[in-house]
């Protein structure tokens, strides 16, 4: 499903493989393999593709039209497995509308991205298990169970687990941009 969706979005934007590769810094071969469902890309690659195509990351996995009401079953959630950075996300929301909700799991010592990054949204996160550091260029906020944080996502940020145990959190993003 990812490959077909990526190809459709690329063509809708009028981009060739070569143009998308140049805009993202991802090789033509890799994009082609993803479009043919021969390769599962990393979270970093998916972010680059989604950002260049100007769509929320999880919309790359959205299939077909929706009727405005959806139930997302736990065992049918869309997910991105653990990246090399030790983060996994599962989409709780159905993938349409002005709000996106994700469950994040960070392994000990892991971060949501290798560097701080920004996007055109607002976020609110709440810790379900463990400790969560929310890092900005000049500030770090340490959150524990039940603590939440709200911020403008245009401020470069990332989530990190500086502890020795697993961290689980829910993040709400509006408008969707993940």
C-alpha positions in Angstrom: 0.0 0.0 0.0 2.8 2.4 0.8 4.4 2.1 -2.6 1.2 2.8 -4.5 0.3 5.7 -2.3 3.8 7.2 -2.7 3.7 6.9 -6.4 0.2 8.5 -6.6 1.3 11.4 -4.4 4.5 11.9 -6.5 2.6 11.9 -9.7 -0.2 14.2 -8.3 2.6 16.7 -7.6 3.9 16.3 -11.1 7.3 15.1 -9.9 9.5 12.6 -11.6 11.5 10.1 -9.6 14.6 12.2 -10.4 13.0 15.4 -9.1 11.7 13.8 -5.9 15.1 12.3 -5.3 16.8 15.6 -5.8 14.3 17.4 -3.5 14.6 14.9 -0.7 18.2 13.8 -0.9 17.0 10.2 -1.2 18.3 8.1 -4.1 16.2 7.4 -7.2 16.8 3.7 -6.6 15.6 3.8 -3.1 12.4 5.7 -4.0 11.8 3.3 -6.9 12.2 0.3 -4.6 9.7 1.8 -2.1 7.2 2.6 -4.9 7.4 -1.1 -6.0 7.0 -2.3 -2.4 10.5 -4.0 -2.5 11.9 -2.0 0.4 10.6 -0.7 3.7 12.1 2.8 4.2 13.4 4.2 7.5 11.5 6.7 9.5 13.9 9.4 8.4 13.4 8.6 4.7 9.6 8.7 5.2 9.8 12.1 6.9 11.8 13.5 4.0 9.4 12.1 1.4 6.3 13.3 3.3 7.8 16.8 3.9 8.7 17.2 0.2 5.3 15.9 -0.9 3.7 18.3 1.7 1.6 15.6 3.4 1.5 14.2 6.9 3.8 11.2 7.2 1.0 8.7 8.1 -1.0 9.8 5.1 1.5 7.8 3.1 -0.3 4.8 4.5 -3.9 6.0 4.2 -6.0 3.9 1.9 -9.1 5.1 0.2 -11.9 7.5 1.1 -13.3 7.8 4.6 -16.8 8.7 5.7 -15.9 11.1 8.6 -16.4 8.5 11.3 -13.9 5.8 12.1 -13.0 3.2 14.7 -9.4 2.3 14.8 -9.0 -1.2 16.3 -5.9 -1.7 18.4 -4.7 -4.7 16.3 -5.2 -2.8 13.0 -3.4 0.4 13.8 -0.8 1.6 11.3 2.6 1.6 12.7 6.2 2.4 11.9 8.5 -0.1 13.5 11.5 0.8 15.6 13.8 3.0 13.7 17.6 3.0 14.1 17.0 5.7 16.7 14.9 3.4 18.9 11.4 5.0 18.4 8.2 3.3 17.1 5.0 5.1 16.4 1.5 3.8 16.1 -1.3 5.9 14.7 -4.3 6.0 17.0 -6.4 8.4 14.9 -7.8 7.2 11.6 -5.7 9.4 9.4 -8.1 12.1 8.2 -9.2 15.4 9.7 -7.4 18.1 11.5 -6.0 16.1 14.4 -3.6 13.2 14.5 -2.9 11.1 17.5 0.1 8.8 17.9 1.4 6.4 20.5 5.1 6.6 20.8 7.4 4.1 22.3 11.0 5.0 23.0 13.7 2.5 23.9 16.1 3.4 26.7 18.5 6.0 25.5 16.5 6.6 22.3 15.2 9.8 20.6 12.4 10.4 18.2 14.9 11.8 15.6 18.6 12.2 15.4 18.3 16.0 15.5 15.8 18.6 16.5 13.2 19.2 13.8 10.3 21.6 13.3 7.0 21.4 11.4 3.9 23.5 10.9 1.7 22.2 13.8 1.0 22.3 17.5 1.6 19.3 19.8 0.4 18.0 23.1 2.0 14.9 24.6 1.2 12.9 27.7 3.4 10.3 29.3 1.8 6.9 29.9 4.9 5.0 31.1 8.5 5.9 32.0 10.2 9.3 31.7 10.1 11.5 28.6 12.5 14.4 27.9 11.2 17.0 25.4 14.2 18.8 24.0 14.3 22.2 22.4 17.5 24.2 21.4 17.7 26.0 24.8 15.3 24.0 27.0 14.7 20.4 28.1 11.6 19.4 30.0 11.5 16.1 31.9 8.1 14.6 32.2 7.0 11.6 34.2 3.8 9.5 34.3 0.7 11.5 33.7 2.7 14.7 32.9 1.8 16.5 29.7 3.4 19.2 27.5 2.0 21.5 24.8 4.0 23.5 22.3 4.2 25.1 18.9 5.9 22.5 16.7 7.5 25.2 14.6 10.0 25.4 17.4 12.7 22.7 16.6 12.2 19.8 19.1 12.4 16.1 19.7 11.4 13.5 22.3 14.0 11.5 24.1 14.2 8.7 26.7 17.2 9.3 28.9 16.3 6.5 31.3 17.1 2.8 31.4 13.5 1.7 30.9 10.9 1.9 28.2 8.9 5.2 27.7 5.4 5.3 26.2 3.5 8.5 25.4 0.6 9.8 23.4 1.1 12.8 21.2 -1.7 14.8 19.5 -0.7 16.9 16.5 -2.8 19.5 14.7 -2.9 19.9 11.9 -1.4 16.5 11.1 2.1 16.7 9.9 3.8 13.6 11.1 
